Amino acid sequence: MNLLIYGASGMVGQGVLLECLRAEDVESVTVVVRAAISQNHPKLRQLITADLSVEMNSRDYDACFFCLGVSAAGMTEEQYSKLTFDLTLNIAAKLAQSNPRMTFVYVSGAGTDSSENGKIMWARVKGKTENALLAIGFHSALMYRPAIIRPMKGVRSKTASYRIFYQLMTPILPVLKLIFPRAILTTEEIGIAMLNAVRYGSPKKVLEKEDIFEQAHR
């Protein structure tokens, strides 16, 4: 597999990248980033650009794992939509035009509002983004909706408030994972689930946390 990743510097993206580099059936991984990441690997190529929606030839890629995202905290709906809906669709439209055969996996979130009419702003915008991606023309477009995520293998969030949360939850998350294995996903499981979606396909287009768990352990 030849893979393309957006958001490789974020917590989910870091975990997904690690699993992609570990997989024997992955030949190459290209990450599109604004600044170089510290990871080095023979399979890894970094495309560093200030404009993440830059035109690129995606014909040789089997899949795109879109892990790019921002918190809606402190943002207006217009600001959040610009970064979540506009940027994502701009990138996806170019990829779909160049290579509609690829699998496109979008990391959304639990609680996303597919109706686009709910009261929670971020959930509406995420729902609008999901709906547009499902209609954009990819051979396979999959929406991943994780909830609580346990970082593994040295993965850390870039967001200060999330880092504090994970520091406080470090003693608790492993226990909760044992009790509720399908409710709490690890970054490792999310990465493996994405790879399995390319390997085997997925019967569902929108995958909740339990579906992602099943995809990772198939």
N, C-alpha and C positions, 0 to 999 in steps of 0.2 A: 504494500500500500504506500502511496505517496499522499501525505497529509498536509493540510494548511490550518494553522491555528491563529485566531485573533484573541487577544487578551491573555497572552502567555505569562505576563508578569503578575496577574492577579492570583488570588488563592486557588480558585478552581482551575484556571489556566495552567498554573504551575503543576498541579497534580495531574492534569490531563497530559501535559507535555512529558512528565516523567514516565507515565505508562506507555506513551507512544514510543519513546526512545528505548524502552525495555522490550517492547514486543518484537519477536523475531520476524514476523511477517510485515513489518513496517520498514520500507526501504529509505524513506526520507521524510523529514518534517521541516516545513517552512513556517516560521513565525513572523507575523507582521506586527512590528512594534514601533513605538515612538522613540524609545531609547533602548540601547543594547541590554540584553539580559546576561547574567553571569554564567549561565549554563553553557558548557562546551561538550560537544559530542560529534563524532564523525557523521552521523545522520542529519545533524541540525544545520539549517541555514537561517540566517536572520535577515529580514528585509526591514531596514530601519528607515522610517519616513515620518515626517510631521503630519502628512495627510494619509490617514488610514484607509481612505476610500480611493487611493491611487489605482489607476488602471493596471491590471496585471493579467498575464496569460494563465488561466486556470485549467487549461485543457488536459494537462498531465496529472491533475490531482484527482484522487478517488473520493476525498471528503474534505469538508471544512468544518472544524470544530470552533464555533463562535462563542467564546467565553468572556467577551468584552462586556462590561456593565458598570454602572455607577449607582450609588445610593441616591434616593430621591430626597433625602433629608436636606431641608433648607432651600429646595428648588421650587420654582413655579412649574406648573404643568407644561408651559411652553419651553422652558429650559430643559426639563427632563425629557420631553418628547424629542427635542433636537438631538440629544445625545443617545437616546434609547431607540426611538423609532426612525428618525431621519437618517442617522449615520448607519444604522444596521441595514436598512432597506437600500440605501445607496450602495453599500458594499455588496449585499446579496444580489441585487439586480445585475450588477456587472458580472459577478461570478456565474449567475444563472445564464446570462446571455452567452458567455464564453464557453461554459461547460454545464449544460443542464443535466447531464448524466451523474453528476457528483451527488453524494449524500451531504446534506447540510444539517448540522446539529446545533441548535440554539439553546443556550442556557438561560432559562427564564426563572421562574420561582414559584414555590407553593403559594396558592392564593391568587394567582393570576386570573383576571376577569375576562373570559372569552366573549362575554356579551358586550364589553366595552362601555357599559352603562352604569357600572357600580359607583359607589361613593368614594372608594379609595383610589386616589389619583394614580399611584404607581401601578396598581393592578390593572386599571383601565388601559394605561399606555402599554404595558406588557402584553395585555390581551390583544390590543390593536396590532402590535408588532408581530405576535404569533400568527394572527389571522392573515396578515399580509404575506408573511413568509410562506405559509402553507399554500398560498395561491400564486406564488411568484414563478413557478415553473420548474422547480428541481425534480429530478427523478424521485428523490426521497428527501423530505424535509421533516425533521423531528424536533419537537419542543420538549426540553427537559425541565421539570419543575421540582428541583430538590428543595428541602426545607432546612433542617439543621444539618450542617456539614462538619465532619470531624477531619481536620487537616492531618495528613500523615507524611512521613519521610522528610521531615524538615520544612514542609510547606508552611508559609506564613502569609497572613493577610497584609495588604498595604494600608488598610484603613485602621487608624489608631483605635477607634471604638471597638472594632471587631477583634483587634489584638487583645484588648483588655478583657473582652468577653471570653475569648478562648483561654487566656491565662487563668481566669476565675473558674472556668469550666473544665480545665485539664484533668482534675481528679475525678470528675463526675461523668464526662462524656464516655469513657470506656465502659463504665457500668451501665449507662443508659443504652449504649450500643448493644450490649449483651441482652438487655431486657427487651429492647425494641429494635431488632436488627434491621427491619425494613423501613423504619421511620427516620433513623439517623444514618446518613450515608457518609462514607469516607471519600476523600479526594481520589483515592485509589479506585474505589468502586465506580465513581463517575467516569473516570478515564477508561476503565475496562469496559464499562457499559457502552461508551461511545465506539470503541473499537469493535465490540461485538455487533453493534448496529450496522457497521460497514461490512463485517464478515458475513452476518447471517440475515440482515434485514430486521425489520420490526413490524409486528402486526398492528401496533398503535402509532399514531402520529403525535399525540400528546401524551407524554409519559410522566405520571406522578411519581413521588418518591418510591413507592412500592414497585412500580413498573421498572424504574431505573435499577433497583436492587435485583429484580429478577433478571434483567438484561445482563447485569454484571456477573451473575452466578449461573448462567445457562451453560 
